[in-house]
Amino acid sequence: MAVKVKCKDFSMWNWSPSILIGLTPKITFECGKCSNISKGRTNRMHSDGAYIQCRWCGAINVIPIEYGT
């Protein structure tokens, strides 16, 4: 099972055409476990934010955003 960590830093646009199909805009984030930079989109939203897996170490990073209304 993958470890869940809070990302160290992230950036993203506030709008993207991917929103129309239920995905977030592309998020660039620094992994909270290995500190490497990863990018991705997700549709996995939870009360604490978006969940995206680090492509380097496999940790699930929580990105503290609110998506939708």
Order of alpha helices (4+ residues) and beta strands (2+ residues): beta-beta-beta-beta-beta-beta-beta
